[in-house]
């Protein structure tokens, strides 16, 4: 019997300062068979850096968003298990092993990373509350990690989904469908660290886009019920 394949998919946009360390961390995880970087229209020197990392690369010529990059990975890659990892984790990306093991072992069908409470205050929690309440409304499951981009799925779980948006609502949409399709999940505490949006104009603008995309996603799912 052939060994089942684990792919780590890393969507990136302007991550020149961290992507090298993130990949180095992933290469320390023996269960990962292939690392794929989806370069989502970066305008810094991310492209030059990732060419030297000995990983698979898909280049999106123009920035289309994280959801679009994740969807490309789902469509293009051959895998039995897929781990989605943010490009700004640095060496803490090695913590993805905690997400991979319960899925590969058959304990659960998908896992989601549960981060520590950030030391730096970001927004006011509106986006997180919307996602959390939206997931509960559609699944009756109380969970804290519906927005987390660090997650691992069995291929069967991905294939059961009929709606995978290309914007910030992608994690919420995937979470709701996976649960409603009867798949078991586990929220896994991790010691990962990454950038947080601060309370600057740029940060609020980013969270505003997130809120709107998640709202549209939840509305779409409601109408499809």
N, C-alpha and C positions, 0 to 999 in steps of 0.2 A: 504494500500500500504506500502510495506517495505521501511525503510529508505535507501537511497542510501549510498553506502560505500565509504569513502575516505581513501586511504592508502598513507602513507608517506614512500617512499622507500629511504633508505640511504646507498649507497655503501661506504665502508670504507676500507682503507689500512693504517695500522699503525697510527691510530687516537686515541691512548690511552689518550692523554692529553686533547682532546677536545670533544670526542664523548659523554661523560656524560653530559656536558653542552648543547650540541646540542639536545640530547634527552629530557633533562629537558625543553628546549625551546619549542620543538614540543608538549610536554604534556600539555603545556598551551594553545594550540590551540584546542578549543572545536570541531571544524568541523572535526578533524582527528579522525578516528575510530580505526586505527591500524597503528603501527609503525613497519616497517620491516628494519632490518639491514642486509645487505649482506656483510659479512666479507670476503673480497677478498684476502685470503692468508696472513693476517697480521702476522708479525714475532715479534712484540712487545707484550705487554700484553692486547691488544685490546679485545681478546677473553674472557679473565677473567673479564674484566670490563663490557662488554655488557651482560654477563650472569646474572648480578645483576640488570639490568635496567628494567626488566619486559616488554620486547618487543619481537616480533617475530624475529627469527634469521635464516638466511641461511648461511652456511659456505662453502666457496670455498677453497679446500685444498691448492691450489697453486695459487699465484697471476696471474690473467688473464687479469686484466685491468678493468677500470670503465665501459666501454661499455658492457663487458661481464656480469658484475654484474647487470647492469640495465636491460639487456635482460633476465636474470634469473628472476628478479622481475616481469617483464611483463608476462613471461610464467607461473610462479608458483602461482601468487597471484590472489585472487578473489577480484575485485574492480569495482566500477563505475567511480571513478576518481582516478588518481594516481599523486602524487606529488613527484618529484625527488628532493632530498635535499642532498647537500654535507655534509660530516661528520665533517668538520672543521669550521662550522659556529658559534659554541658556542651558547650562549643564543640568538643571533640575528636570529636564526632559527625561532623564533616566527613570524618574518616578512613574513613567507610563507602564513599567513592568507590573505595577500594582493593579493596573486596569486590564492588562492583557491576560494575566494568569487566570482569573476567575472565568473568563470567557473561553479560553482555549481548553481549560479543564472541564468545561461543561457545567460548571456550577450555576452560571447565569448566561443569558443570551446577549446582554450588553451591559456596559459599565460606564459611569460618568464620574469625573473627578470632582471631589469636594474640597475646595481650597479653604485655607485658614482665613479668618476675618482679616481684611487688609488693614495695615497700620495707618495708611493714608486714606482720608476720606475722599470718596469720589463724588458721585451724585447723591440724590436724596432717596434712592431706592425705588423710584417709580417704575423703571424698566424691569427690575428684578421682581417687584410685586406683580406687575402685569403678567409676566411670564409664569410666575408661580401660581397665580390665581387662574390663569388661562389653562394651564396643564391640569389643575385640580378640577376645574369645571368640566373638562372634556374626558377626564380619566378617573376622577375621584381618588387620585393618588396625591398625597402630600409629599413634596420633594423640594429640596433646596438648590438643585443643580441644573435646572432646566435650561439655563443659559450657558453652562460650561462648554467650552469648545474642545475640551480634552475628553475623548470618549472612544470606546472600542465596541464594534459590532460584529457579530457573525454575519456572513454574507446573506444568509436566509432572511435575516431581519431587514436588511436593506432592500432586498428584492420584494419584500411584502409591502413596501411603501408605494403609494400611488401619487403622492404629492411631495416633491422636494423642491422648495423655492430656491431662488438664486440670491436671496438677500439675507438680512440679519435675522429673519424669522426661521431660518433653516433648522437650528437646533431644537426650537420649540416644536416645529412641525414633525421632525423626526422622532422626538420624544413621545409626543401624543400618539402617533401612529404605531410605534413599536409597542407601547403599553396596550393600546386598544386591540392590537393584533395578537395579544396573549403572550408576549415574550417577557421573560423574567429579567429584572435589572437590579443593579446594586450601585449605590452611591459610595464611592471609595475615598476616604480622607487621604489627601496627598500633601506633600511639602513643596509643591511647585510654586514658583514665583514668576510673575510677568508684569508688564506695564499695566497700570491702571489709568483710566482717563480722570484727569483732575477737574477741579471746579473752574476751569477757564472757559472762555467762549468756545474754543475748539472742542473742549470736553463736553460741554452741554449740547453743542451742535451734533456731535457724534451720538450722544445718548438720545437726542431727539429723533434722529434717523432710525436708531434701534427701536425706539418706542413705536414709531409709526409702522415700521416693517412688521413687528410682532403683532401689533393690533390688526393689520391687514391679514396676516396669517391666521390668526384666531377667528377673524370674521369669515374668511374663506372656508376654514374647516367647519365652522358652525353651519354654513349654508350647504355644505356637502353631506351633512349628517342625515 
